[in-house]
Amino acid sequence: MWTQTLGEFIGTLILILLGDGVVAGVSLNQSKAKDAGWVAITLGWGLAVTMGVYTAAFLGPAHLNPAVTIAFAAIGQFSWSWVLPFVAAQMLGAFLGAAIVWLHYYPHWAKTNDQATTLGVFATGPAIRNYTANFLSEFIGTAVLIFGLLAFAQGKWTAGLAPTGVGILITAIGLSLGGTTGYAINPARDLGPRLAHAILPIAHKGGSDWGYSWVPVLGPLAGGVVGALIFVTLP
């Protein structure tokens, strides 16, 4: 099982390196991808998830997301005794992935004076700050994610194609539901990089918006469990 935990660390690192990387490329000044837009970001995140799953799947289940791990445990498809190690590995992988993004784009931070743009590379934020609505957005997006993952597991996908299906699902969620909050739908995806933003000596950075940080953690956790429970109640 420790090998599977290592897979969670590696896969989440790749997920965040490529996911936060596309946001940095689109957002930071003097990047060649500057202003490529929301479609580039959603496609980039979909591919980031696909690559993260592929790089972790040879070692374990490739959850890469505490909401997935806890939801699967809630319906008896994962051992509760391994939830904490998996979540810790996911968080560490997310933190390190974000730190590598900082290094990769190192000269661009000094060229980007907008603090919200810099934070947006690492962490999600609402288009309209309404905590109830923001929580609901994360809840719904993650419920759709978990329901879809369970459907894939029961369907006709071959093992080799399943990560591609997951990437398509993430892209669909981003395009359709992501405009409200930036669709964290993964507590590690937001909290790990937010911690990196708070700790790293990033040029021109401001605060890490800890007042909002509970939304992309609790919303996905709650939505994931509900999505899983809805799935198992179906005939």
Secondary structure as UniProt FT lines:
FT   HELIX           2..27
FT   TURN            29..30
FT   TURN            32..35
FT   HELIX           38..57
FT   TURN            58..59
FT   HELIX           66..74
FT   TURN            75..76
FT   HELIX           80..82
FT   HELIX           83..104
FT   HELIX           106..109
FT   TURN            110..111
FT   HELIX           115..122
FT   HELIX           131..154
FT   TURN            159..161
FT   HELIX           162..177
FT   TURN            178..181
FT   HELIX           187..199
FT   TURN            203..204
FT   TURN            210..214
FT   HELIX           215..233
//
